[in-house]
C-alpha cells in the first residue's frame, strides 16, 4: 500500500514543515489549507494541495472526495489546523467559544468521521491528532484554546479505544513551545471578541497586548 497522508493546516508552522518533511521521505502528501492562495503556493513547492476549512462543513466533504479521486487508499490523517483567541475566561463571549470549538474540535471530528470509512475498507490506517501541552495543563489568558484541546484529547482517547481491532491506530501528540504564526494569527480574533477596555482586567490586558503585537517568539 502506498504511503499517503491527508494533512490540515499546512500553510505554516507544524503543518508546513511536516508536509515537506514527509514528502522528502517518500510520502504522497495531500497538504490542505484554508485559503486557495496558500494552496497555490504549496503546489508551486511541489505538494499536492487543495482547500479544506475546518470552520466550514461545506468544505470538508469535497476535500475528502478530492482525496478519493486521487488515490484508492489513505494510510494516514493528520489533524493539525487550529487557532487561538487569548482572553480571560470571564471576558470570553459565548460566540467566541463557539467559533474556536468549530475549528479546533468539531472540524477535527467531522473530517475524521469522513475519513474512517476509507480506512475501514482498506483494513488499516492511522489518525494523528495534534493537541498541545495546553491540552495537558491550563494557562492564564488561554482558556478558549485550552478548553478545545482538553475536549479534543478526551474525544481522541475514546476514539482510540473504539478503533481497537479495526487496524486503525489513533495517536495524540502534545507539542510544546515552537516558533509559529499562532500568536500573530490570534490578534484578529482577540480584536473581534474581547472587549478588553470594559474588563476589570484592563491593566493586565495592556501587558497582554504588548506581547501580542510586539512578540513573535515561540508559541504553543
FIPAVEX-413793 format. One line per 8 residues: number of its first residue (from 1); for each residue x, y, z of N, C-alpha, C, O. Coordinates in Angstrom, 2 decimals, padded with zeros to 5 digits. Example, Ala and Ser with C-alpha at 12.3 -4.5 7.8 and 13.67 -1.06 7.14 Angstrom:
1> 013.19 -005.69 007.80 012.30 -004.50 007.80 013.20 -003.30 007.80 014.24 -003.32 008.46 ~ 012.85 -002.25 007.08 013.67 -001.06 007.14 012.90 000.03 007.87 013.41 001.14 008.04
//
This chain:
1> 000.85 -001.20 000.00 000.00 000.00 000.00 000.89 001.24 000.00 001.82 001.35 000.80 ~ 000.60 002.18 -000.89 001.40 003.40 -000.97 001.21 004.23 000.28 000.16 004.18 000.91 ~ 002.22 004.99 000.64 002.18 005.83 001.84 001.54 007.17 001.48 002.19 008.04 000.89 ~ 000.30 007.33 001.84 -000.46 008.54 001.52 -000.99 009.15 002.81 -001.40 008.43 003.72 ~ -000.99 010.47 002.89 -001.45 011.15 004.10 -002.20 012.42 003.72 -001.79 013.17 002.84 ~ -003.31 012.64 004.41 -004.07 013.88 004.31 -003.74 014.73 005.52 -003.85 014.27 006.66 ~ -003.31 015.98 005.28 -002.90 016.86 006.36 -003.66 018.17 006.29 -003.99 018.64 005.21 ~ -003.92 018.75 007.45 -004.60 020.05 007.51 -003.65 021.10 008.10 -002.63 020.77 008.71
9> -004.03 022.37 007.90 -003.25 023.46 008.49 -001.82 023.52 007.98 -000.89 023.69 008.76 ~ -001.65 023.39 006.67 -000.30 023.27 006.10 000.28 024.58 005.57 001.34 024.57 004.96 ~ -000.41 025.68 005.78 000.10 026.95 005.24 001.35 027.44 005.96 002.14 028.19 005.38 ~ 001.53 027.02 007.22 002.68 027.47 008.00 002.88 026.53 009.19 002.11 025.58 009.38 ~ 003.90 026.81 009.98 004.09 026.11 011.25 004.31 024.61 011.12 004.96 024.14 010.18 ~ 003.76 023.87 012.08 003.94 022.43 012.13 003.47 021.76 010.85 004.17 020.90 010.30 ~ 002.29 022.14 010.38 001.74 021.51 009.19 002.63 021.69 007.97 002.83 020.75 007.20 ~ 003.15 022.88 007.80 004.01 023.18 006.65 005.29 022.34 006.70 005.66 021.69 005.73
17> 005.95 022.36 007.85 007.20 021.61 007.98 006.97 020.11 007.87 007.76 019.40 007.24 ~ 005.89 019.61 008.47 005.61 018.18 008.42 005.28 017.74 007.00 005.70 016.66 006.58 ~ 004.54 018.55 006.26 004.19 018.19 004.89 005.44 018.05 004.03 005.59 017.06 003.30 ~ 006.34 019.02 004.11 007.56 018.93 003.33 008.47 017.80 003.82 009.12 017.13 003.03 ~ 008.50 017.61 005.14 009.34 016.54 005.69 008.88 015.16 005.25 009.71 014.31 004.91 ~ 007.58 014.93 005.26 007.06 013.63 004.84 007.25 013.41 003.34 007.58 012.31 002.89 ~ 007.03 014.47 002.57 007.25 014.34 001.12 008.70 013.97 000.84 008.97 013.14 -000.02 ~ 009.63 014.58 001.56 011.04 014.28 001.35 011.38 012.84 001.71 012.37 012.29 001.24
25> 010.53 012.23 002.55 010.76 010.85 002.97 009.94 009.85 002.16 009.81 008.69 002.53 ~ 009.38 010.31 001.05 008.72 009.39 000.13 007.22 009.27 000.27 006.61 008.45 -000.42 ~ 006.60 010.08 001.16 005.15 010.03 001.30 004.48 010.85 000.21 005.03 011.85 -000.27 ~ 003.30 010.41 -000.18 002.44 011.23 -001.03 001.56 012.05 -000.08 000.73 011.50 000.64 ~ 001.76 013.36 -000.10 001.14 014.25 000.87 000.04 015.08 000.21 000.27 015.76 -000.79 ~ -001.16 015.02 000.79 -002.24 015.92 000.42 -002.28 017.01 001.49 -002.82 016.82 002.57 ~ -001.69 018.15 001.16 -001.49 019.23 002.14 -002.58 020.29 001.96 -002.56 021.03 000.97 ~ -003.51 020.36 002.89 -004.62 021.30 002.74 -004.41 022.58 003.55 -003.68 022.60 004.54
33> -005.07 023.63 003.08 -005.03 024.95 003.73 -006.42 025.55 003.62 -007.22 025.12 002.79 ~ -006.71 026.55 004.44 -007.99 027.24 004.34 -008.10 028.06 003.06 -009.14 028.06 002.41 ~ -007.02 028.75 002.70 -007.06 029.70 001.59 -006.47 029.10 000.32 -005.42 028.45 000.36 ~ -007.15 029.33 -000.79 -006.66 028.83 -002.08 -005.29 029.43 -002.42 -004.46 028.75 -003.03 ~ -005.04 030.67 -002.02 -003.74 031.29 -002.30 -002.61 030.49 -001.65 -001.55 030.33 -002.25 ~ -002.83 030.01 -000.43 -001.82 029.19 000.23 -001.67 027.84 -000.46 -000.57 027.31 -000.58 ~ -002.79 027.28 -000.92 -002.73 026.01 -001.66 -001.90 026.18 -002.93 -001.08 025.32 -003.27 ~ -002.12 027.29 -003.63 -001.36 027.54 -004.86 000.14 027.65 -004.56 000.97 027.16 -005.32
41> 000.46 028.30 -003.45 001.87 028.43 -003.07 002.48 027.06 -002.80 003.60 026.78 -003.22 ~ 001.75 026.19 -002.10 002.26 024.85 -001.82 002.39 024.01 -003.09 003.33 023.24 -003.24 ~ 001.42 024.17 -004.00 001.54 023.44 -005.27 002.80 023.88 -006.02 003.46 023.06 -006.66 ~ 003.12 025.16 -005.93 004.34 025.66 -006.54 005.59 025.10 -005.91 006.67 025.13 -006.51 ~ 005.47 024.59 -004.68 006.59 024.00 -003.97 006.64 022.48 -004.13 007.45 021.81 -003.50 ~ 005.74 021.95 -004.97 005.77 020.53 -005.28 004.81 019.66 -004.50 004.82 018.44 -004.66 ~ 003.97 020.26 -003.65 003.00 019.50 -002.88 001.65 019.43 -003.60 001.31 020.33 -004.36 ~ 000.90 018.38 -003.36 -000.48 018.32 -003.81 -001.31 019.04 -002.76 -001.30 018.66 -001.59
49> -002.03 020.07 -003.16 -002.72 020.90 -002.17 -004.06 021.38 -002.71 -004.19 021.71 -003.89 ~ -005.06 021.41 -001.82 -006.40 021.90 -002.16 -007.03 022.39 -000.87 -006.57 022.05 000.22 ~ -008.09 023.20 -000.96 -008.65 023.84 000.24 -009.40 022.88 001.16 -010.06 021.94 000.71 ~ -009.27 023.14 002.43 -010.08 022.49 003.47 -010.13 023.45 004.66 -009.10 023.84 005.20 ~ -011.35 023.81 005.04 -011.56 024.75 006.15 -012.39 024.06 007.22 -013.56 023.76 007.00 ~ -011.77 023.81 008.38 -012.49 023.15 009.47 -013.77 023.90 009.86 -014.74 023.28 010.29 ~ -013.78 025.22 009.71 -014.93 026.01 010.13 -016.11 025.87 009.19 -017.21 026.30 009.52 ~ -015.89 025.29 008.02 -016.94 025.18 007.01 -017.27 023.72 006.74 -016.47 023.00 006.13
57> -018.43 023.28 007.19 -018.86 021.91 006.89 -018.87 021.65 005.39 -018.58 020.54 004.94 ~ -019.20 022.69 004.63 -019.33 022.54 003.18 -018.00 022.27 002.50 -017.99 021.80 001.36 ~ -016.87 022.56 003.16 -015.57 022.36 002.52 -014.97 020.99 002.83 -014.05 020.55 002.13 ~ -015.46 020.32 003.86 -014.81 019.08 004.29 -015.14 017.91 003.37 -014.23 017.18 002.95 ~ -016.40 017.71 003.05 -016.77 016.60 002.16 -016.09 016.71 000.80 -015.58 015.71 000.30 ~ -016.07 017.90 000.16 -015.36 017.99 -001.13 -013.87 017.68 -001.02 -013.29 017.12 -001.94 ~ -013.25 018.04 000.10 -011.83 017.73 000.27 -011.61 016.23 000.36 -010.67 015.70 -000.22 ~ -012.48 015.53 001.09 -012.37 014.07 001.18 -012.64 013.45 -000.18 -011.97 012.49 -000.56
65> -013.62 013.98 -000.91 -013.89 013.48 -002.26 -012.69 013.68 -003.17 -012.41 012.84 -004.03 ~ -011.99 014.79 -003.00 -010.78 015.05 -003.79 -009.72 014.00 -003.51 -009.05 013.52 -004.42 ~ -009.56 013.65 -002.24 -008.61 012.59 -001.89 -009.00 011.28 -002.56 -008.16 010.60 -003.15 ~ -010.28 010.93 -002.47 -010.77 009.68 -003.07 -010.53 009.64 -004.57 -010.27 008.59 -005.14 ~ -010.64 010.81 -005.22 -010.44 010.86 -006.67 -008.99 010.69 -007.07 -008.68 010.34 -008.21 ~ -008.08 010.94 -006.12 -006.66 010.88 -006.42 -005.98 009.59 -005.99 -004.94 009.23 -006.53 ~ -006.57 008.90 -005.01 -005.93 007.68 -004.51 -007.00 006.71 -003.99 -007.99 007.15 -003.40 ~ -006.82 005.41 -004.21 -007.79 004.44 -003.67 -007.59 004.16 -002.19 -008.47 003.59 -001.54
73> -006.44 004.55 -001.66 -006.14 004.28 -000.25 -005.59 005.52 000.44 -004.98 006.37 -000.20 ~ -005.83 005.60 001.73 -005.27 006.69 002.55 -004.73 006.07 003.83 -005.48 005.57 004.66 ~ -003.42 006.11 003.97 -002.77 005.46 005.11 -002.93 006.27 006.39 -003.08 005.71 007.47 ~ -002.90 007.62 006.25 -002.88 008.42 007.48 -003.64 009.73 007.30 -003.73 010.28 006.20 ~ -004.17 010.21 008.41 -004.79 011.54 008.52 -004.08 012.27 009.65 -003.91 011.75 010.75 ~ -003.65 013.50 009.35 -003.02 014.33 010.39 -003.89 015.57 010.59 -003.87 016.48 009.76 ~ -004.64 015.60 011.68 -005.45 016.76 012.06 -004.57 017.76 012.78 -004.05 017.48 013.86 ~ -004.41 018.93 012.19 -003.42 019.87 012.73 -003.92 021.31 012.85 -003.52 022.01 013.78
81> -004.79 021.77 011.96 -005.18 023.17 011.96 -005.88 023.58 013.26 -006.65 022.80 013.83 ~ -005.61 024.80 013.71 -006.25 025.32 014.93 -005.98 026.81 015.01 -005.10 027.33 014.32 ~ -006.73 027.50 015.87 -006.42 028.90 016.14 -006.66 029.20 017.61 -007.27 028.41 018.33 ~ -006.16 030.35 018.05 -006.28 030.75 019.45 -006.98 032.10 019.54 -006.91 032.92 018.63 ~ -007.65 032.31 020.66 -008.27 033.60 020.96 -007.94 033.93 022.41 -008.65 033.49 023.31 ~ -006.88 034.69 022.65 -006.49 034.99 024.03 -007.52 035.88 024.73 -008.21 036.68 024.10 ~ -007.60 035.70 026.04 -008.52 036.49 026.83 -008.90 035.76 028.10 -008.89 034.53 028.13 ~ -009.23 036.51 029.14 -009.65 035.90 030.40 -010.98 035.18 030.20 -011.81 035.62 029.41
89> -011.18 034.10 030.91 -012.41 033.32 030.77 -013.64 034.19 031.02 -014.66 034.04 030.33 ~ -013.57 035.09 031.99 -014.72 035.92 032.30 -015.06 036.92 031.20 -016.14 037.51 031.19 ~ -014.13 037.12 030.27 -014.35 038.07 029.18 -014.68 037.39 027.85 -014.89 038.07 026.85 ~ -014.72 036.06 027.84 -015.00 035.34 026.60 -016.50 035.26 026.34 -017.23 034.67 027.14 ~ -016.99 035.83 025.25 -018.39 035.68 024.91 -018.67 034.27 024.38 -017.77 033.60 023.87 ~ -019.90 033.85 024.49 -020.27 032.52 024.01 -019.92 032.35 022.53 -019.48 031.28 022.11 ~ -020.12 033.39 021.75 -019.86 033.30 020.31 -018.39 033.00 020.03 -018.07 032.29 019.08 ~ -017.49 033.53 020.86 -016.07 033.26 020.67 -015.77 031.78 020.92 -015.01 031.16 020.17
97> -016.35 031.22 021.97 -016.14 029.80 022.25 -016.72 028.94 021.14 -016.12 027.94 020.75 ~ -017.90 029.31 020.64 -018.48 028.55 019.53 -017.55 028.54 018.33 -017.32 027.50 017.70 ~ -017.00 029.72 018.01 -016.15 029.83 016.83 -014.89 028.99 016.96 -014.50 028.32 016.00 ~ -014.25 029.01 018.12 -013.00 028.27 018.26 -013.25 026.77 018.37 -012.43 025.97 017.90 ~ -014.37 026.37 018.98 -014.69 024.94 019.02 -015.04 024.41 017.63 -014.76 023.25 017.33 ~ -015.64 025.23 016.78 -015.95 024.81 015.42 -014.70 024.34 014.70 -014.71 023.33 014.00 ~ -013.61 025.07 014.88 -012.37 024.74 014.19 -011.57 023.69 014.97 -011.19 022.67 014.40 ~ -011.31 023.95 016.23 -010.36 023.14 016.99 -010.91 021.80 017.46 -010.14 020.94 017.90
105> -012.22 021.60 017.39 -012.80 020.32 017.81 -013.77 019.76 016.78 -013.57 018.66 016.28 ~ -014.82 020.51 016.46 -015.86 019.97 015.59 -015.31 019.67 014.19 -015.69 018.67 013.58 ~ -014.41 020.52 013.68 -013.81 020.27 012.38 -012.97 019.00 012.38 -013.01 018.22 011.43 ~ -012.21 018.79 013.45 -011.42 017.56 013.58 -012.34 016.35 013.52 -012.07 015.38 012.80 ~ -013.42 016.41 014.29 -014.34 015.29 014.36 -014.99 015.02 013.02 -015.10 013.87 012.59 ~ -015.44 016.08 012.35 -016.11 015.93 011.07 -015.20 015.28 010.04 -015.58 014.32 009.38 ~ -014.00 015.80 009.91 -013.07 015.24 008.93 -012.71 013.79 009.28 -012.67 012.94 008.39 ~ -012.47 013.52 010.53 -012.09 012.17 010.95 -013.18 011.16 010.61 -012.89 010.09 010.08
113> -014.43 011.50 010.91 -015.51 010.55 010.65 -015.73 010.32 009.16 -016.27 009.29 008.77 ~ -015.33 011.29 008.33 -015.47 011.10 006.89 -014.31 010.31 006.28 -014.43 009.75 005.20 ~ -013.18 010.27 006.99 -012.02 009.52 006.52 -012.04 008.07 007.01 -011.54 007.17 006.33 ~ -012.61 007.83 008.18 -012.61 006.49 008.76 -013.17 005.43 007.80 -012.60 004.34 007.74 ~ -014.26 005.68 007.06 -014.73 004.64 006.14 -013.69 004.18 005.12 -013.65 003.00 004.78 ~ -012.86 005.08 004.64 -011.78 004.69 003.73 -010.81 003.74 004.43 -010.40 002.73 003.86 ~ -010.46 004.08 005.66 -009.52 003.26 006.39 -010.12 001.91 006.78 -009.44 000.89 006.74 ~ -011.40 001.90 007.14 -012.06 000.62 007.44 -012.05 -000.29 006.22 -011.79 -001.49 006.33
121> -012.34 000.28 005.06 -012.43 -000.52 003.84 -011.08 -001.15 003.49 -011.04 -002.26 002.95 ~ -009.98 -000.46 003.78 -008.66 -000.99 003.45 -008.06 -001.80 004.59 -007.03 -002.45 004.42 ~ -008.71 -001.77 005.78 -008.28 -002.60 006.89 -007.14 -002.04 007.71 -006.59 -002.74 008.56 ~ -006.78 -000.81 007.47 -005.70 -000.19 008.25 -005.73 001.31 008.07 -006.34 001.84 007.14 ~ -005.03 001.99 008.98 -004.93 003.44 008.89 -004.38 004.01 010.19 -004.27 003.32 011.20 ~ -004.05 005.27 010.14 -003.54 005.94 011.33 -004.09 007.37 011.36 -003.99 008.11 010.38 ~ -004.68 007.73 012.48 -005.22 009.07 012.69 -004.37 009.73 013.76 -004.27 009.24 014.89 ~ -003.76 010.84 013.42 -002.91 011.58 014.35 -003.55 012.93 014.62 -003.73 013.73 013.70
129> -003.88 013.19 015.86 -004.46 014.48 016.26 -003.41 015.31 016.99 -002.80 014.87 017.96 ~ -003.22 016.52 016.49 -002.24 017.41 017.10 -002.90 018.26 018.18 -003.70 019.15 017.87 ~ -002.58 018.00 019.41 -003.07 018.78 020.53 -001.99 019.80 020.90 -001.47 020.50 020.03 ~ -001.66 019.89 022.15 -000.69 020.86 022.66 -000.40 020.49 024.10 -001.17 019.77 024.73 ~ 000.72 020.99 024.62 000.94 020.86 026.04 -000.20 021.53 026.81 -000.46 021.21 027.96 ~ -000.88 022.47 026.14 -002.03 023.14 026.76 -003.29 022.28 026.71 -004.36 022.72 027.13 ~ -003.19 021.08 026.20 -004.24 020.08 026.37 -003.99 019.22 027.59 -004.79 018.36 027.94 ~ -002.86 019.47 028.23 -002.46 018.73 029.42 -002.54 019.58 030.68 -002.91 019.10 031.75
137> -002.19 020.86 030.54 -002.24 021.81 031.66 -002.83 023.13 031.17 -002.69 023.48 029.99 ~ -003.47 023.86 032.05 -004.04 025.14 031.69 -003.03 026.27 031.78 -001.95 026.10 032.34 ~ -003.40 027.42 031.23 -002.56 028.61 031.30 -003.46 029.83 031.25 -004.45 029.86 030.51 ~ -003.12 030.84 032.03 -003.91 032.08 032.07 -004.01 032.69 030.68 -003.08 032.60 029.88 ~ -005.14 033.32 030.40 -005.42 034.02 029.16 -005.69 033.09 027.98 -006.00 033.56 026.88 ~ -005.58 031.81 028.18 -005.72 030.89 027.06 -006.87 029.91 027.27 -006.85 028.79 026.76 ~ -007.87 030.34 028.02 -008.96 029.45 028.37 -009.70 028.88 027.17 -010.06 027.71 027.18 ~ -009.93 029.69 026.15 -010.65 029.20 024.96 -009.86 028.11 024.27 -010.39 027.04 023.97
145> -008.59 028.37 024.01 -007.73 027.39 023.34 -007.55 026.14 024.20 -007.67 025.02 023.70 ~ -007.27 026.34 025.47 -007.06 025.21 026.38 -008.29 024.31 026.42 -008.16 023.08 026.38 ~ -009.47 024.89 026.50 -010.69 024.09 026.60 -010.91 023.25 025.35 -011.39 022.12 025.45 ~ -010.56 023.79 024.16 -010.72 022.98 022.95 -009.74 021.82 022.95 -010.08 020.72 022.50 ~ -008.53 022.04 023.44 -007.53 020.98 023.44 -007.86 019.90 024.47 -007.66 018.71 024.21 ~ -008.36 020.31 025.64 -008.80 019.31 026.61 -009.92 018.46 026.02 -009.90 017.23 026.15 ~ -010.88 019.09 025.38 -012.01 018.36 024.79 -011.53 017.44 023.67 -011.98 016.29 023.57 ~ -010.64 017.92 022.84 -010.14 017.10 021.75 -009.37 015.89 022.25 -009.46 014.81 021.67
153> -008.63 016.07 023.34 -007.89 014.93 023.89 -008.84 013.87 024.42 -008.59 012.68 024.27 ~ -009.93 014.28 025.04 -010.91 013.31 025.52 -011.55 012.56 024.37 -011.69 011.33 024.43 ~ -011.94 013.27 023.33 -012.56 012.64 022.17 -011.57 011.69 021.48 -011.95 010.61 021.04 ~ -010.32 012.10 021.41 -009.29 011.27 020.78 -009.09 009.98 021.56 -008.95 008.90 020.98 ~ -009.06 010.08 022.88 -008.83 008.90 023.71 -009.96 007.89 023.54 -009.71 006.68 023.45 ~ -011.19 008.37 023.51 -012.33 007.47 023.32 -012.29 006.84 021.92 -012.54 005.64 021.78 ~ -011.97 007.63 020.90 -011.88 007.08 019.55 -010.81 006.00 019.49 -011.00 004.97 018.84 ~ -009.69 006.23 020.16 -008.62 005.22 020.19 -009.13 003.90 020.75 -008.83 002.84 020.21
161> -009.90 003.96 021.83 -010.46 002.75 022.42 -011.45 002.08 021.48 -011.47 000.85 021.36 ~ -012.26 002.88 020.81 -013.30 002.32 019.93 -012.74 001.74 018.64 -013.38 000.88 018.02 ~ -011.55 002.19 018.22 -010.95 001.68 016.98 -010.11 000.43 017.18 -009.57 -000.12 016.22 ~ -010.00 -000.02 018.41 -009.23 -001.25 018.65 -009.82 -002.40 017.85 -011.04 -002.59 017.82 ~ -008.96 -003.16 017.21 -009.40 -004.31 016.43 -009.77 -004.00 015.00 -010.08 -004.91 014.23 ~ -009.73 -002.72 014.62 -010.09 -002.35 013.25 -008.87 -002.19 012.35 -009.00 -002.11 011.13 ~ -007.69 -002.15 012.95 -006.49 -001.86 012.18 -006.19 -000.37 012.08 -005.21 000.03 011.45 ~ -007.03 000.44 012.71 -006.85 001.90 012.67 -006.27 002.35 014.00 -006.90 002.19 015.05
169> -005.08 002.91 013.96 -004.44 003.44 015.16 -004.80 004.91 015.32 -004.86 005.65 014.34 ~ -005.02 005.33 016.56 -005.35 006.73 016.85 -004.28 007.26 017.81 -004.06 006.69 018.88 ~ -003.64 008.34 017.41 -002.48 008.85 018.13 -002.68 010.31 018.48 -003.20 011.09 017.68 ~ -002.27 010.68 019.67 -002.34 012.07 020.13 -000.93 012.58 020.37 -000.11 011.90 020.99 ~ -000.64 013.78 019.87 000.64 014.40 020.17 000.39 015.75 020.86 -000.60 016.42 020.59 ~ 001.29 016.12 021.74 001.15 017.33 022.56 002.41 018.18 022.44 003.24 018.16 023.35 ~ 002.57 018.92 021.34 003.79 019.74 021.18 003.92 020.80 022.26 002.92 021.32 022.77 ~ 005.13 021.10 022.60 005.43 022.20 023.49 005.65 023.48 022.70 005.19 023.59 021.56
177> 006.36 024.46 023.28 006.59 025.73 022.58 007.37 025.54 021.28 008.40 024.88 021.25 ~ 006.85 026.13 020.23 007.52 026.11 018.93 007.36 027.49 018.29 006.51 028.28 018.71 ~ 008.17 027.76 017.29 008.01 029.00 016.54 006.92 028.81 015.49 007.02 027.92 014.65 ~ 005.89 029.63 015.54 004.78 029.53 014.60 004.08 030.88 014.50 004.49 031.86 015.12 ~ 003.03 030.90 013.70 002.26 032.14 013.50 001.02 032.21 014.38 000.20 033.11 014.20 ~ 000.85 031.27 015.31 -000.42 031.21 016.03 -000.68 032.46 016.85 -001.82 032.89 016.99 ~ 000.38 033.07 017.41 000.18 034.28 018.20 -000.22 035.45 017.30 -001.16 036.19 017.61 ~ 000.48 035.61 016.19 000.11 036.67 015.25 -001.29 036.46 014.70 -002.05 037.42 014.54
185> -001.63 035.21 014.41 -002.95 034.91 013.86 -004.07 035.08 014.89 -005.24 035.18 014.53 ~ -003.69 035.13 016.18 -004.70 035.30 017.23 -005.17 036.75 017.36 -006.24 037.01 017.92 ~ -004.40 037.68 016.84 -004.72 039.10 017.03 -006.10 039.47 016.50 -006.87 040.10 017.23 ~ -006.47 039.11 015.26 -007.81 039.48 014.79 -008.93 038.86 015.61 -009.99 039.47 015.75 ~ -008.72 037.67 016.14 -009.75 037.03 016.97 -009.89 037.77 018.30 -011.00 037.99 018.79 ~ -008.76 038.16 018.88 -008.80 038.96 020.10 -009.53 040.27 019.85 -010.39 040.67 020.64 ~ -009.19 040.94 018.76 -009.80 042.23 018.47 -011.31 042.10 018.20 -012.08 043.01 018.50 ~ -011.70 040.98 017.65 -013.12 040.78 017.35 -013.94 040.46 018.59 -015.05 040.95 018.75
193> -013.39 039.62 019.48 -014.21 039.05 020.53 -014.02 039.64 021.91 -014.95 039.62 022.72 ~ -012.85 040.17 022.22 -012.56 040.57 023.60 -012.72 042.09 023.77 -011.98 042.87 023.17 ~ -013.67 042.49 024.58 -013.88 043.91 024.89 -013.02 044.26 026.11 -013.52 044.46 027.22 ~ -011.72 044.33 025.88 -010.78 044.44 026.99 -010.87 045.79 027.71 -010.57 045.88 028.90 ~ -011.29 046.82 027.00 -011.35 048.13 027.63 -012.46 048.23 028.67 -012.42 049.10 029.54 ~ -013.43 047.34 028.58 -014.52 047.32 029.56 -014.28 046.27 030.64 -015.13 046.08 031.51 ~ -013.16 045.58 030.58 -012.87 044.50 031.51 -012.26 045.02 032.81 -011.51 045.99 032.78 ~ -012.57 044.38 033.94 -011.88 044.73 035.19 -010.38 044.40 035.14 -009.62 044.81 036.02
201> -009.97 043.66 034.11 -008.57 043.30 033.93 -007.88 044.21 032.91 -006.88 043.82 032.31 ~ -008.39 045.38 032.72 -007.88 046.26 031.67 -006.38 046.48 031.76 -005.69 046.43 030.74 ~ -005.87 046.72 032.94 -004.43 046.97 033.09 -003.62 045.74 032.68 -002.56 045.86 032.05 ~ -004.12 044.55 033.03 -003.42 043.32 032.65 -003.45 043.13 031.15 -002.48 042.65 030.55 ~ -004.56 043.50 030.54 -004.66 043.37 029.10 -003.65 044.23 028.37 -003.19 043.86 027.29 ~ -003.30 045.36 028.93 -002.31 046.21 028.28 -000.97 045.49 028.14 -000.28 045.65 027.13 ~ -000.61 044.69 029.14 000.60 043.89 029.05 000.45 042.78 028.01 001.37 042.49 027.25 ~ -000.74 042.16 027.99 -001.02 041.11 027.02 -000.94 041.66 025.59 -000.38 041.02 024.70
209> -001.51 042.83 025.40 -001.49 043.45 024.08 -000.06 043.71 023.61 000.25 043.54 022.43 ~ 000.79 044.11 024.52 002.19 044.35 024.16 002.82 043.07 023.63 003.54 043.09 022.63 ~ 002.55 041.94 024.31 003.12 040.68 023.85 002.52 040.26 022.51 003.23 039.75 021.65 ~ 001.22 040.49 022.35 000.57 040.10 021.10 001.11 040.86 019.90 001.38 040.28 018.85 ~ 001.27 042.16 020.08 001.64 042.99 018.94 003.13 043.08 018.70 003.57 043.34 017.58 ~ 003.93 042.86 019.74 005.37 043.05 019.59 006.17 041.76 019.57 007.24 041.70 018.95 ~ 005.68 040.73 020.23 006.46 039.50 020.34 006.14 038.55 019.19 004.98 038.41 018.80 ~ 007.15 037.92 018.67 006.97 036.89 017.67 007.82 035.67 018.05 008.42 035.03 017.19
217> 007.88 035.37 019.34 008.69 034.27 019.83 007.93 032.96 019.77 006.89 032.87 019.11 ~ 008.43 031.91 020.46 007.80 030.59 020.43 006.37 030.66 020.95 006.08 031.31 021.95 ~ 005.49 029.97 020.26 004.08 029.87 020.63 003.72 028.42 020.83 004.47 027.51 020.47 ~ 002.52 028.20 021.40 002.03 026.84 021.59 000.66 026.73 020.93 000.05 025.66 020.96
//
